[in-house]
Amino acid sequence: MYQAIRLSRRRAAAEARAVALAEQTAGSDPAARTTNGATALQRLDEAARSAVEAAMKRPEFSLPAGGLRPVYVKPGGPPVFLLGLGRHGAGEARHLRQAAAALARDAFNAGVRSLAVDVDEADRETMGPAAAGEALGEGLAVGNLQFTRFSGAAAGADKPRLKLEVQLTGDAHRDFSRAVECGLATGESANVARRLAATPPNVADPRYFIGESRRVARQAGLRIRILARAELKRLGLNGLLAVGGAGSQPPALICLEHRPAGSAAARRGRGRSAAAPQQGDGPILLVGKAVTFDTGGYSLKPREGMTGMKYDKCGGTAVLGAMHAVGTLGLEQHVVGLIPVVENMIDREAYRVDDILTMANGVTVEVTNTDAEGRLILADAMAWGCRQYKPRAVIDLATLTGGVVIALGTHCAGLFCNDEALRQRLIAAGERTGERLWPLPLWPEHRELMKGTHADLVNSGQRKAHPIQGAAFLSFFVGEDAPKAMPAIPWAHLDIAGVAALEKAEGNLPIGPTGFGVRLLTRLIENW
């Protein structure tokens, strides 16, 4: 249940107002406020301004960075919402994003239909106008989602109940307004990922995931192709087939493509260029692991380890959400998203420990752990994708290892990358969106950990360097030369196991799936 948020150009009176304030404007003496703070407050009507100034004089008043405080002008009336930006001159976009998310939730609960939001130009300049606008839009959109499809009176509903009209008041310049609209669109794409991630495994099985992908493709103007079991077998994607062999629905590889007008791919599609793409001049390739439920297979997880395994599809949902954003925003880059989708279950069709699989690029893998399944389906998808599309860069996302959670906790994802330029682009996009990354090593020595005795590789080695093992395994499947040496194609592996879902509310996000990666990938591609 959520409100549809629309940025309004009209200047009709709004039901409620929201004012962003830097920390020093929240002192005990409103007369001592800087011009920055006074400007926002002076745009309130006299009754609202008096109520806010009276509240700010109270000794218990506080407005922390990223916080939200409602101030009621009259009993039973709508409040004035105060958004905390942190210390003036050092305000960060993440604080505005966090406060905007709280604003969307409170406005929804109050039944507000129209809202005027005022962020002073000086604060926008401190954060950067584009970053500030994106943060405001993203926060409103992400805070707007309440997943109630299976609970209470709203069970079965996942459509907007209210429409929230947002006006940008004060000196809101066109560039800032555009950035807010972009943030709203990207935040809604993150919600596409979050809604699918939160959907339980008895509903969101591989067939359901395919159906949602078709819906997103129609919505965002994407090409879609589904490689089903027969084609997977013909193409030799045996890792994907093995992991999904016992699923309630057969495995598949979902291929989504955004071809902007004027791109080389679009010209080839219109017959203007007969030349096939060469390695490195193709699309940006995104690959996301989608295990709709993971029992661990015959390497069965304990009960507590199986709880929350519906979130093992969050790499795939992130790629789906990012492709939704790329298409909706009409970005200029040629982008392909691949989502291998399976259930990892147990029956006589399930793959076993000691099985040897021949992967899509001919590399053989001895299965030492059926619970190290994500790397098998990603490996096949990346090997086939590199052969099919000749990408200029490859980025994969997966809830891959518990080891990365132990190493980094829940505030950033692990980043493994073979290309310095791509690494810096990803880190910058992560800082801008608040979806932060921390680089971890991946050296040729780590690849040795995955070498097998009876096959080329094992899918799981000893416990040492546990999160690095997953990246090391994947490195054998990125491009034609990868089985012999580190990949030549710029490639990044994002292990999002610690950040894909929250067990307690944090920042601008409630308990549940975060959509991590959607906003990060969108900004990366937008600024490529």
C-alpha positions as CSV (number, residue, x, y, z in Angstrom):
1,M,0.0,0.0,0.0
2,Y,1.5,3.3,-1.0
3,Q,0.7,6.7,-2.4
4,A,1.5,7.7,-6.0
5,I,3.8,10.7,-5.7
6,R,3.7,13.3,-8.4
7,L,5.7,16.5,-8.6
8,S,3.3,19.4,-9.2
9,R,4.0,22.6,-11.1
10,R,0.8,24.3,-9.8
11,R,0.9,26.7,-6.9
12,A,-2.4,25.9,-5.2
13,A,-2.5,25.9,-1.4
14,A,-1.1,22.6,-0.1
15,E,-2.6,20.7,2.8
16,A,0.7,20.5,4.6
17,R,4.1,22.1,4.4
18,A,7.6,20.8,5.0
19,V,10.7,22.9,5.7
20,A,14.3,21.7,5.6
21,L,16.4,23.2,8.4
22,A,20.1,23.2,9.0
23,E,21.1,22.4,12.6
24,Q,22.1,25.9,13.6
25,T,18.6,27.2,12.7
26,A,17.2,25.0,15.5
27,G,18.7,27.1,18.3
28,S,16.8,28.5,21.3
29,D,16.8,32.0,19.9
30,P,15.0,32.2,16.5
31,A,16.2,35.8,16.0
32,A,19.7,34.5,15.9
33,R,19.0,32.3,12.8
34,T,21.2,32.7,9.7
35,T,19.7,34.0,6.5
36,N,19.6,30.4,5.3
37,G,17.2,29.3,8.0
38,A,15.2,32.5,8.1
39,T,14.5,32.3,4.4
40,A,12.7,28.9,4.7
41,L,10.8,29.9,7.8
42,Q,9.8,33.3,6.4
43,R,8.0,31.6,3.6
44,L,5.6,30.1,6.1
45,D,2.4,32.0,6.9
46,E,2.4,33.9,10.1
47,A,0.5,31.3,12.2
48,A,2.8,28.4,11.0
49,R,5.9,30.5,11.6
50,S,4.9,31.4,15.1
51,A,4.1,27.8,15.9
52,V,7.5,26.6,14.6
53,E,9.4,29.4,16.4
54,A,7.6,28.6,19.7
55,A,8.4,24.9,19.3
56,M,12.1,25.7,18.7
57,K,12.3,27.7,21.9
58,R,11.3,24.8,24.0
59,P,14.2,23.2,25.9
60,E,13.3,19.6,24.8
61,F,13.2,20.6,21.1
62,S,15.7,18.7,18.9
63,L,16.0,18.2,15.1
64,P,18.8,15.7,14.5
65,A,20.4,15.2,11.1
66,G,18.0,13.1,9.0
67,G,15.3,13.5,11.6
68,L,11.7,14.7,11.1
69,R,9.6,16.8,13.6
70,P,6.0,17.7,13.1
71,V,4.8,21.0,14.6
72,Y,1.1,21.4,14.8
73,V,-0.3,24.9,14.1
74,K,-3.8,24.1,15.5
75,P,-5.3,21.0,17.1
76,G,-6.6,18.6,14.5
77,G,-4.9,20.4,11.6
78,P,-2.1,19.2,9.4
79,P,1.4,19.8,10.8
80,V,4.4,21.7,9.5
81,F,7.1,19.1,9.0
82,L,10.6,20.1,9.9
83,L,13.4,18.1,8.1
84,G,16.8,18.0,9.8
85,L,19.8,18.6,7.4
86,G,22.6,18.5,10.0
87,R,25.1,21.2,10.6
88,H,24.7,24.2,8.2
89,G,27.6,24.2,5.7
90,A,28.2,20.5,6.1
91,G,24.8,19.1,5.2
92,E,24.8,15.8,3.5
93,A,22.4,14.5,0.9
94,R,21.9,11.3,2.9
95,H,20.4,13.4,5.7
96,L,17.9,14.9,3.3
97,R,17.1,11.5,1.9
98,Q,16.5,10.0,5.3
99,A,14.3,12.9,6.4
100,A,12.3,12.8,3.2
101,A,11.6,9.1,3.6
102,A,10.3,9.8,7.1
103,L,8.2,12.7,5.6
104,A,6.6,10.4,3.1
105,R,5.7,7.8,5.8
106,D,4.2,10.5,8.1
107,A,2.3,12.2,5.3
108,F,0.8,8.9,4.3
109,N,-0.2,8.1,7.9
110,A,-1.8,11.6,8.2
111,G,-3.7,11.2,5.0
112,V,-2.1,14.2,3.4
113,R,-2.9,14.6,-0.3
114,S,-0.8,17.6,-1.1
115,L,2.5,18.8,0.3
116,A,4.7,21.8,-0.2
117,V,8.4,21.2,0.4
118,D,11.0,24.0,0.9
119,V,14.7,23.3,0.7
120,D,16.8,26.5,0.7
121,E,19.1,27.2,-2.2
122,A,22.1,27.6,0.1
123,D,21.6,24.1,1.5
124,R,21.1,22.7,-2.0
125,E,24.3,24.3,-3.1
126,T,26.1,22.8,-0.1
127,M,25.0,19.3,-1.1
128,G,25.1,20.0,-4.8
129,P,21.8,20.8,-6.5
130,A,21.6,17.5,-8.4
131,A,22.5,15.4,-5.4
132,A,20.1,17.3,-3.2
133,G,17.2,16.9,-5.7
134,E,17.9,13.2,-6.2
135,A,18.1,12.7,-2.5
136,L,14.8,14.4,-1.9
137,G,13.0,12.5,-4.7
138,E,14.6,9.1,-3.7
139,G,13.7,9.6,-0.1
140,L,10.1,10.4,-0.8
141,A,9.7,7.5,-3.1
142,V,11.6,4.9,-1.0
143,G,9.9,6.0,2.3
144,N,6.5,5.9,0.5
145,L,6.4,2.0,0.2
146,Q,4.5,0.0,2.8
147,F,4.4,-3.6,1.9
148,T,1.0,-4.7,3.2
149,R,0.0,-7.0,0.4
150,F,-0.4,-10.0,2.8
151,S,-1.5,-8.3,6.0
152,G,-4.6,-6.9,7.6
153,A,-7.5,-5.2,5.8
154,A,-5.2,-4.3,2.9
155,A,-4.3,-7.9,2.1
156,G,-4.2,-8.5,-1.6
157,A,-3.7,-4.8,-2.4
158,D,-0.5,-3.5,-3.8
159,K,-1.8,-0.4,-5.6
160,P,-1.8,3.3,-4.7
161,R,-4.6,4.2,-2.3
162,L,-3.8,7.9,-2.3
163,K,-2.2,10.4,-4.6
164,L,0.4,12.7,-3.0
165,E,1.1,15.9,-4.9
166,V,4.5,17.5,-4.0
167,Q,5.2,21.1,-4.7
168,L,8.7,22.6,-4.5
169,T,8.3,26.0,-3.0
170,G,10.7,28.9,-2.6
171,D,13.4,29.4,-5.2
172,A,13.3,25.9,-6.7
173,H,15.3,26.1,-9.9
174,R,14.5,24.0,-12.9
175,D,17.7,21.8,-12.5
176,F,16.7,21.0,-8.9
177,S,13.2,20.2,-9.9
178,R,14.5,17.8,-12.7
179,A,16.7,16.1,-10.2
180,V,13.8,15.6,-7.8
181,E,11.8,14.0,-10.6
182,C,14.7,11.8,-11.5
183,G,15.0,10.8,-7.8
184,L,11.3,10.0,-7.6
185,A,11.6,7.8,-10.7
186,T,14.7,6.0,-9.5
187,G,13.2,5.5,-6.0
188,E,10.1,3.9,-7.6
189,S,12.4,1.6,-9.5
190,A,14.0,0.6,-6.2
191,N,10.4,-0.1,-5.0
192,V,9.9,-2.4,-7.9
193,A,12.8,-4.4,-6.6
194,R,11.7,-4.2,-3.0
195,R,8.1,-5.3,-3.7
196,L,9.3,-8.4,-5.6
197,A,12.0,-9.2,-3.0
198,A,9.4,-9.0,-0.2
199,T,7.0,-11.3,-2.0
200,P,7.1,-14.8,-0.3
201,P,8.5,-17.9,-2.1
202,N,5.2,-19.6,-2.4
203,V,4.1,-16.7,-4.6
204,A,7.4,-15.4,-6.1
205,D,8.6,-18.6,-7.7
206,P,10.6,-18.6,-10.9
207,R,7.5,-18.4,-13.1
208,Y,6.2,-15.4,-11.1
209,F,9.6,-13.7,-11.4
210,I,9.4,-14.1,-15.2
211,G,5.9,-12.7,-15.2
212,E,7.0,-9.6,-13.2
213,S,10.0,-9.2,-15.6
214,R,7.6,-9.2,-18.6
215,R,5.5,-6.5,-16.8
216,V,8.5,-4.3,-16.1
217,A,9.7,-4.7,-19.7
218,R,6.3,-3.5,-21.0
219,Q,6.3,-0.6,-18.5
220,A,9.9,0.6,-19.2
221,G,10.0,-0.2,-23.0
222,L,12.6,-2.9,-22.7
223,R,13.2,-5.9,-25.0
224,I,12.8,-9.2,-23.2
225,R,13.8,-12.8,-24.0
226,I,13.4,-15.8,-21.8
227,L,15.7,-18.7,-22.1
228,A,13.8,-21.7,-20.9
229,R,15.0,-25.2,-20.0
230,A,15.3,-26.6,-23.5
231,E,17.3,-23.6,-24.7
232,L,19.5,-23.6,-21.6
233,K,20.3,-27.2,-22.3
234,R,21.1,-26.5,-26.0
235,L,23.4,-23.6,-24.9
236,G,25.2,-25.7,-22.3
237,L,24.2,-23.6,-19.2
238,N,24.5,-26.7,-17.0
239,G,25.2,-24.9,-13.8
240,L,21.9,-23.1,-14.0
241,L,20.1,-26.3,-15.0
242,A,21.6,-28.3,-12.1
243,V,20.8,-25.8,-9.4
244,G,17.2,-25.4,-10.6
245,G,16.6,-29.1,-11.4
246,A,14.6,-29.8,-8.3
247,G,12.6,-26.5,-8.2
248,S,8.9,-26.4,-8.2
249,Q,9.2,-24.4,-11.4
250,P,12.0,-24.9,-14.0
251,P,15.0,-22.6,-14.1
252,A,15.3,-19.8,-16.7
253,L,17.5,-17.0,-17.8
254,I,15.7,-13.7,-18.1
255,C,17.4,-11.3,-20.7
256,L,16.3,-7.6,-20.6
257,E,17.8,-5.1,-23.0
258,H,17.6,-1.3,-23.3
259,R,18.6,0.0,-26.7
260,P,18.6,3.8,-26.8
261,A,17.9,5.4,-30.1
262,G,21.1,6.2,-31.9
263,S,23.2,3.5,-30.3
264,A,25.2,1.0,-32.3
265,A,22.9,-1.8,-31.1
266,A,19.8,0.2,-32.3
267,R,21.4,0.8,-35.7
268,R,22.2,-2.9,-36.1
269,G,18.7,-3.7,-35.1
270,R,17.4,-1.4,-38.0
271,G,19.9,-3.0,-40.4
272,R,22.1,0.0,-40.8
273,S,25.2,-1.9,-39.7
274,A,25.7,-5.5,-40.5
275,A,28.8,-5.8,-38.3
276,A,28.5,-7.8,-35.2
277,P,29.7,-6.2,-31.9
278,Q,33.3,-6.7,-31.1
279,Q,34.5,-7.6,-27.6
280,G,34.4,-4.5,-25.5
281,D,32.1,-2.2,-27.6
282,G,28.8,-3.8,-26.6
283,P,26.5,-3.0,-23.7
284,I,27.0,-2.6,-20.1
285,L,26.1,-6.0,-18.8
286,L,24.3,-6.4,-15.4
287,V,23.9,-9.8,-13.9
288,G,21.8,-10.6,-10.8
289,K,21.4,-13.8,-8.8
290,A,17.7,-14.7,-8.3
291,V,17.3,-17.8,-6.1
292,T,13.6,-17.4,-5.2
293,F,14.2,-19.8,-2.3
294,D,17.3,-21.5,-1.1
295,T,17.1,-24.6,1.1
296,G,20.8,-25.2,0.5
297,G,19.9,-28.3,-1.5
298,Y,21.4,-31.6,-0.1
299,S,23.9,-29.4,1.8
300,L,20.8,-28.5,3.8
301,K,20.7,-25.2,5.8
302,P,19.6,-25.4,9.4
303,R,16.2,-23.9,10.3
304,E,17.6,-20.5,11.4
305,G,19.8,-20.3,8.2
306,M,16.7,-20.9,6.0
307,T,14.7,-18.0,7.5
308,G,14.8,-15.1,5.1
309,M,16.0,-17.1,2.1
310,K,13.3,-15.4,0.0
311,Y,15.8,-12.6,-0.1
312,D,18.3,-14.8,-2.0
313,K,16.8,-13.3,-5.1
314,C,17.8,-9.7,-4.2
315,G,20.6,-9.5,-6.8
316,G,18.1,-10.4,-9.5
317,T,15.5,-7.9,-8.2
318,A,18.2,-5.2,-8.1
319,V,19.0,-5.8,-11.8
320,L,15.3,-5.8,-12.6
321,G,14.8,-2.5,-10.8
322,A,17.9,-1.0,-12.4
323,M,16.6,-2.0,-15.9
324,H,13.2,-0.5,-15.0
325,A,15.0,2.8,-14.1
326,V,17.3,2.8,-17.2
327,G,14.2,2.3,-19.5
328,T,11.9,4.7,-17.6
329,L,14.5,7.5,-17.6
330,G,15.6,6.8,-21.2
331,L,19.3,6.7,-20.4
332,E,21.7,6.9,-23.3
333,Q,23.7,3.8,-22.6
334,H,23.1,0.4,-24.2
335,V,22.4,-1.9,-21.2
336,V,21.6,-5.6,-20.9
337,G,20.3,-7.2,-17.7
338,L,20.6,-11.0,-17.2
339,I,18.8,-12.7,-14.3
340,P,19.3,-16.4,-13.8
341,V,16.2,-17.5,-11.8
342,V,15.9,-20.8,-9.9
343,E,14.7,-22.5,-6.7
344,N,17.3,-24.5,-4.9
345,M,15.3,-27.5,-3.6
346,I,15.7,-31.2,-2.9
347,D,14.2,-34.2,-4.7
348,R,15.5,-36.9,-7.0
349,E,16.2,-34.3,-9.7
350,A,18.4,-32.2,-7.4
351,Y,22.1,-31.9,-8.0
352,R,24.4,-33.6,-5.5
353,V,27.8,-33.1,-3.8
354,D,30.5,-34.7,-6.0
355,D,28.6,-34.0,-9.2
356,I,30.8,-32.6,-11.9
357,L,29.2,-29.9,-14.2
358,T,30.4,-28.6,-17.5
359,M,29.6,-24.9,-17.5
360,A,28.6,-22.7,-20.4
361,N,32.2,-21.8,-21.3
362,G,33.5,-25.4,-21.0
363,V,35.0,-25.1,-17.6
364,T,34.3,-28.1,-15.4
365,V,33.2,-27.7,-11.7
366,E,33.1,-30.3,-9.0
367,V,30.3,-29.6,-6.6
368,T,31.6,-29.6,-3.0
369,N,28.6,-27.7,-1.6
370,T,25.1,-27.5,-3.0
371,D,24.6,-24.4,-0.9
372,A,27.2,-22.5,-2.9
373,E,24.7,-22.4,-5.7
374,G,24.6,-18.7,-6.5
375,R,28.0,-18.7,-8.1
376,L,27.0,-21.5,-10.4
377,I,24.0,-19.7,-11.9
378,L,25.9,-16.4,-12.1
379,A,28.9,-18.1,-13.8
380,D,26.7,-19.6,-16.6
381,A,24.8,-16.3,-17.1
382,M,28.0,-14.3,-17.3
383,A,29.8,-16.7,-19.6
384,W,26.9,-16.8,-22.0
385,G,26.3,-13.0,-21.7
386,C,29.9,-12.2,-22.5
387,R,29.8,-14.5,-25.5
388,Q,26.5,-13.2,-26.7
389,Y,26.8,-9.4,-26.2
390,K,30.6,-8.7,-26.1
391,P,30.0,-6.2,-23.2
392,R,32.2,-3.2,-22.5
393,A,31.8,-3.9,-18.7
394,V,30.2,-6.5,-16.5
395,I,28.7,-5.9,-13.1
396,D,27.1,-8.7,-11.1
397,L,25.2,-8.5,-7.8
398,A,24.4,-11.4,-5.5
399,T,23.6,-12.3,-1.9
400,L,26.6,-14.6,-2.2
401,T,28.4,-15.2,1.0
402,G,27.8,-15.0,4.8
403,G,31.5,-14.2,5.0
404,V,31.0,-10.7,3.6
405,V,28.5,-10.0,6.4
406,I,31.0,-11.0,9.0
407,A,33.7,-8.9,7.3
408,L,31.7,-5.7,6.6
409,G,28.4,-5.9,8.5
410,T,25.3,-4.2,7.2
411,H,26.4,-0.8,6.2
412,C,28.1,-1.5,2.9
413,A,28.5,-4.2,0.2
414,G,31.7,-5.9,-0.7
415,L,33.3,-4.8,-4.0
416,F,35.6,-6.9,-6.0
417,C,36.8,-5.2,-9.2
418,N,39.6,-5.8,-11.8
419,D,39.5,-2.3,-13.3
420,E,40.4,0.9,-11.4
421,A,38.2,3.2,-13.5
422,L,35.2,1.0,-13.0
423,R,36.0,0.7,-9.3
424,Q,36.1,4.5,-8.8
425,R,32.9,5.0,-10.8
426,L,31.1,2.4,-8.6
427,I,32.4,3.9,-5.3
428,A,31.4,7.4,-6.4
429,A,27.9,6.2,-7.4
430,G,27.6,4.4,-4.0
431,E,28.6,7.5,-2.1
432,R,26.1,9.7,-4.0
433,T,23.2,7.3,-3.4
434,G,24.1,6.1,0.1
435,E,24.5,2.6,-1.2
436,R,28.1,2.4,-0.2
437,L,30.7,-0.1,-1.3
438,W,34.0,-1.3,0.3
439,P,36.8,-2.7,-2.0
440,L,38.2,-6.1,-1.1
441,P,41.2,-7.8,-2.8
442,L,41.0,-10.3,-5.6
443,W,44.4,-11.5,-6.8
444,P,45.5,-14.4,-9.0
445,E,46.5,-16.3,-5.8
446,H,42.8,-16.3,-4.8
447,R,41.9,-18.1,-8.0
448,E,44.2,-20.9,-6.9
449,L,41.9,-21.5,-3.9
450,M,39.2,-22.7,-6.4
451,K,41.3,-25.2,-8.4
452,G,39.9,-28.7,-8.3
453,T,41.4,-32.2,-8.2
454,H,38.9,-34.1,-10.4
455,A,37.6,-31.0,-12.3
456,D,39.0,-27.6,-13.2
457,L,37.3,-26.0,-10.2
458,V,35.4,-26.7,-7.0
459,N,32.4,-24.5,-6.3
460,S,33.4,-24.1,-2.6
461,G,36.8,-24.4,-0.9
462,Q,38.0,-24.1,2.6
463,R,36.7,-21.4,5.0
464,K,39.7,-19.1,4.5
465,A,39.1,-15.9,2.4
466,H,35.4,-17.0,2.3
467,P,33.9,-13.9,0.6
468,I,36.8,-13.7,-1.8
469,Q,36.3,-17.3,-2.9
470,G,33.0,-16.4,-4.5
471,A,34.5,-13.6,-6.5
472,A,37.5,-15.8,-7.4
473,F,35.2,-18.5,-8.7
474,L,33.2,-16.0,-10.8
475,S,36.4,-14.6,-12.3
476,F,36.8,-17.8,-14.4
477,F,33.6,-17.0,-16.3
478,V,34.0,-13.3,-17.4
479,G,35.1,-13.3,-21.0
480,E,36.8,-15.9,-23.3
481,D,40.2,-15.7,-21.7
482,A,39.0,-15.8,-18.1
483,P,39.6,-19.6,-17.6
484,K,43.3,-18.9,-18.1
485,A,43.9,-15.5,-16.6
486,M,42.1,-12.7,-14.7
487,P,39.3,-11.2,-16.8
488,A,40.4,-8.6,-19.4
489,I,36.9,-7.1,-19.5
490,P,36.2,-4.5,-16.8
491,W,34.2,-6.4,-14.3
492,A,32.9,-5.9,-10.8
493,H,31.3,-8.3,-8.4
494,L,29.1,-6.8,-5.6
495,D,28.4,-9.1,-2.7
496,I,25.2,-7.6,-1.2
497,A,24.5,-10.3,1.4
498,G,24.8,-7.9,4.3
499,V,22.7,-5.0,2.8
500,A,19.9,-6.7,0.8
501,A,17.5,-6.7,3.7
502,L,17.3,-5.2,7.1
503,E,16.4,-6.9,10.4
504,K,15.7,-3.6,12.0
505,A,14.8,-0.1,10.6
506,E,17.9,1.8,9.6
507,G,18.2,5.3,8.1
508,N,15.5,5.9,5.5
509,L,14.5,2.2,5.3
510,P,12.2,0.0,7.3
511,I,12.6,-3.7,8.2
512,G,12.8,-5.8,5.0
513,P,14.3,-5.6,1.6
514,T,16.3,-2.4,0.7
515,G,16.5,-2.6,-3.1
516,F,20.2,-2.1,-2.7
517,G,21.9,-1.6,-6.0
518,V,19.1,-0.1,-8.0
519,R,19.9,3.5,-7.3
520,L,23.7,2.9,-7.4
521,L,23.5,1.2,-10.8
522,T,21.2,3.8,-12.2
523,R,23.5,6.7,-11.2
524,L,26.5,4.7,-12.5
525,I,25.0,4.2,-15.9
526,E,23.5,7.7,-16.0
527,N,27.0,9.2,-15.6
528,W,28.9,6.7,-17.6
